[in-house]
Amino acid sequence: MLTYKDIIKPENLVYRRTPLLTEKTLSYCPGCGHGTIHRIIMEVVEEMGIQEDVIGIAPVGCSVLAYEFMDIDMQQAAHGRAASLATALSRLMPNKYIFTYQGDGDLAAIGTAETIHACSRGENFIIFFINNGIYGMTGGQMAPTTIENMITSTTPYGRNSQLNGYSLNITELIAQLKGTFYVTRQAVHTPNLVRKAKKAVRNAFEYIKLKKGTCFIEFVSNCNTGWKKRPLDAIKWLDEVFLKEYPLGDLKVPK
């Protein structure tokens, strides 16, 4: 008779939780992309054997919870100031792998100046940018990345560009800056997209070793709670509507 120990042998395992994620239960809403993004980042860190040399920075917003789940050195930054803190750390410790983990309300609103100028200077760190088009933690308000006609708690009839302005495609703007070395937009709501996203994460960590500029990865993600949709409906809307404004793929790759 097979025992449990026989079944869990390495050759029988389809999936193994990386030990670089803490044992703390993820507190994100069901269907949220944060947990998957955490996992692939930590899997890459484990595979590269660089746990002791990685420092993550998480500012205010849902991303602030990252330090509870990633078993690496973490620093918390004030709202919008992650790029400034990352600049200091990367200059003080140039041989470390520094990354920020930021939402769209943080990065593309209060942190726009810090983000753009750090990327323009070509600071040597990675920016992981999670874009769900709203302020997820504080009540689902309109964010700079909220698209036309998108309903939020502060645009109950949909975003109106004549009243609220146009959505800000921050990643395409970042890609134009001379200081950026690698800029890509990914997603994690299907297995195939997870594989592509993990490859992009690995690319970014490898490129940081070259010290040739800032690496910027946008993850387009759903926010079921803020969007007021069931998980499957949110993914359908993400595919059919949201990704038309933010299409996936590389925007800038090393030559």
C-alpha positions in Angstrom: 0.0 0.0 0.0 1.3 3.5 -0.9 1.8 5.8 2.0 1.8 9.6 2.1 5.6 9.6 2.2 5.7 7.6 -1.0 3.5 10.0 -2.8 5.3 13.2 -1.8 8.6 12.1 -3.2 10.3 14.8 -5.3 9.7 13.0 -8.6 5.9 12.9 -7.9 5.5 16.6 -7.0 3.8 18.8 -9.6 4.1 21.9 -7.5 6.3 22.9 -4.5 5.7 26.0 -2.5 9.0 28.0 -2.5 10.4 28.3 1.0 11.1 31.9 0.3 7.4 32.6 1.0 6.6 32.8 4.7 4.1 30.4 6.3 1.7 33.3 6.9 -1.6 32.9 5.1 -2.0 35.3 2.2 -4.6 38.0 3.2 -5.4 39.2 -0.3 -8.9 39.0 -1.6 -9.8 35.7 -3.5 -8.7 35.9 -7.1 -6.2 38.7 -6.6 -3.0 38.6 -8.6 -0.7 39.7 -5.7 -0.2 36.2 -4.4 0.8 34.7 -7.7 3.2 37.6 -8.4 4.7 37.2 -4.9 5.3 33.5 -5.7 7.0 33.9 -9.1 9.3 36.7 -7.7 10.3 34.5 -4.8 10.7 31.4 -7.0 13.2 33.4 -9.2 15.1 34.6 -6.1 15.3 31.0 -4.9 16.4 29.6 -8.3 19.1 32.2 -8.6 20.3 31.6 -5.0 20.3 35.3 -4.1 18.1 35.4 -1.1 20.7 37.0 1.1 21.4 39.7 -1.5 17.8 40.8 -2.3 16.1 43.8 -0.7 12.5 44.5 -1.4 10.7 47.8 -0.8 6.9 48.0 -0.3 5.1 51.3 0.2 1.5 52.1 1.2 -1.4 50.2 -0.4 -2.1 46.5 -0.8 1.5 46.1 -1.7 2.5 47.1 1.8 1.6 43.5 2.9 4.4 42.0 0.8 6.9 42.2 3.7 4.7 39.7 5.6 5.0 37.1 2.9 8.4 37.4 1.3 11.2 35.9 3.3 13.8 38.4 2.3 15.1 41.7 3.7 12.3 44.3 3.3 11.9 48.0 3.8 8.7 50.0 4.0 8.6 53.3 2.2 6.2 56.3 2.6 3.4 56.5 0.1 4.9 57.1 -3.3 8.5 57.2 -2.1 9.6 53.6 -2.9 11.8 54.7 -5.9 13.6 57.3 -3.7 14.4 54.7 -1.1 15.4 52.2 -3.7 17.8 54.8 -5.2 19.4 55.3 -1.8 19.8 51.5 -1.2 21.1 50.7 -4.6 23.7 53.5 -4.4 24.8 52.5 -0.9 24.8 48.8 -1.7 25.5 48.5 -5.4 26.0 44.7 -5.3 22.5 44.0 -3.9 19.4 43.2 -5.9 17.0 46.0 -5.1 13.3 46.0 -6.1 10.2 48.0 -5.4 6.7 46.5 -5.3 4.1 49.1 -6.0 0.4 49.6 -6.9 -0.9 52.0 -9.5 -2.3 54.5 -7.0 1.2 54.6 -5.3 3.4 54.6 -8.4 1.4 56.5 -11.0 -0.2 59.1 -8.6 1.7 60.3 -5.5 4.9 58.6 -6.7 4.9 59.8 -10.3 7.8 62.2 -9.8 10.0 59.7 -7.9 9.3 57.0 -10.4 10.0 59.0 -13.6 13.1 60.7 -12.3 14.6 57.4 -10.9 14.0 55.8 -14.3 15.4 58.8 -16.2 18.5 58.6 -14.1 18.8 54.9 -14.8 19.0 53.8 -11.2 20.0 50.2 -10.9 16.9 48.5 -9.4 13.7 46.7 -10.5 10.3 48.2 -10.3 7.4 45.7 -10.0 4.2 47.7 -10.8 0.8 46.1 -10.1 -1.9 47.9 -12.2 -5.5 47.1 -11.4 -6.8 50.5 -12.4 -8.1 51.6 -9.0 -7.0 52.4 -5.4 -7.6 48.8 -4.1 -7.0 49.1 -0.4 -8.7 52.4 0.3 -12.1 51.8 -1.2 -11.9 51.4 -5.0 -11.5 55.1 -6.0 -10.5 56.2 -9.4 -6.7 56.1 -10.0 -4.6 57.6 -12.8 -4.8 54.2 -14.6 -8.6 54.0 -14.4 -9.7 53.6 -18.0 -12.5 55.5 -19.9 -16.0 54.5 -18.7 -14.6 52.3 -15.9 -16.8 52.4 -12.8 -15.2 53.2 -9.5 -16.4 54.4 -6.1 -15.6 58.0 -7.2 -16.8 57.6 -10.8 -20.1 55.7 -10.3 -21.1 56.5 -13.9 -17.7 55.6 -15.3 -14.6 57.6 -15.9 -15.3 60.6 -18.2 -12.2 61.9 -19.9 -13.8 65.4 -20.3 -14.4 65.6 -16.5 -11.7 63.3 -15.1 -9.0 63.4 -17.7 -7.5 60.6 -19.6 -6.0 57.4 -18.1 -2.2 57.5 -17.7 -0.3 54.8 -19.5 2.7 55.1 -17.2 4.6 52.1 -18.6 4.7 53.4 -22.1 5.9 56.7 -20.8 8.7 54.9 -18.8 9.8 53.0 -21.8 10.7 56.3 -23.6 13.2 57.3 -20.9 16.9 56.8 -21.7 17.6 55.4 -18.3 15.4 52.4 -18.6 17.0 49.1 -19.8 14.1 46.7 -19.8 10.4 47.5 -19.8 7.6 45.0 -20.2 3.9 44.5 -19.4 2.8 41.1 -18.1 -0.2 39.4 -16.4 -0.8 36.3 -14.2 -4.4 35.3 -14.7 -3.7 32.2 -16.8 -1.0 29.5 -16.5 0.6 30.5 -19.7 0.8 34.1 -18.7 2.3 33.1 -15.4 5.1 31.3 -17.2 5.8 34.4 -19.4 5.7 36.7 -16.4 8.1 34.5 -14.4 10.5 34.6 -17.4 10.2 38.4 -17.4 11.0 38.5 -13.7 14.1 36.4 -14.2 15.2 38.6 -17.1 14.9 41.7 -14.8 17.0 40.1 -12.0 19.7 39.0 -14.6 19.7 42.5 -16.2 20.3 44.2 -12.9 23.7 42.4 -12.6 24.7 44.3 -15.8 24.1 47.7 -14.1 22.8 49.4 -17.3 19.6 51.0 -16.1 16.3 50.5 -14.4 14.1 47.5 -15.1 10.4 48.0 -15.0 7.7 45.3 -15.1 4.0 46.1 -15.1 1.6 43.4 -14.0 -1.9 44.1 -15.2 -4.1 42.5 -12.6 -7.8 42.2 -11.6 -9.2 43.6 -8.3 -12.4 41.7 -7.8 -13.4 43.6 -4.7 -12.7 47.1 -6.1 -14.2 46.2 -9.5 -17.3 44.7 -7.7 -17.1 41.6 -9.8 -16.9 37.9 -9.1 -13.4 36.4 -9.9 -14.4 34.8 -13.2 -16.3 37.9 -14.3 -13.3 40.1 -13.4 -10.9 38.0 -15.4 -13.3 38.1 -18.4 -13.5 41.9 -18.1 -9.7 42.1 -17.8 -9.3 40.2 -21.0 -12.0 41.8 -23.0 -11.7 45.4 -21.9 -8.8 46.3 -19.6 -6.1 44.7 -21.7 -7.2 46.7 -24.8 -5.9 49.8 -23.0 -2.9 48.0 -21.5 -1.8 45.3 -24.0 0.7 42.8 -22.9 4.2 42.4 -24.2 7.7 43.9 -24.2 8.0 47.7 -24.6 11.7 47.9 -24.3 14.3 45.2 -24.5 18.1 45.3 -24.4 19.7 45.4 -27.9 
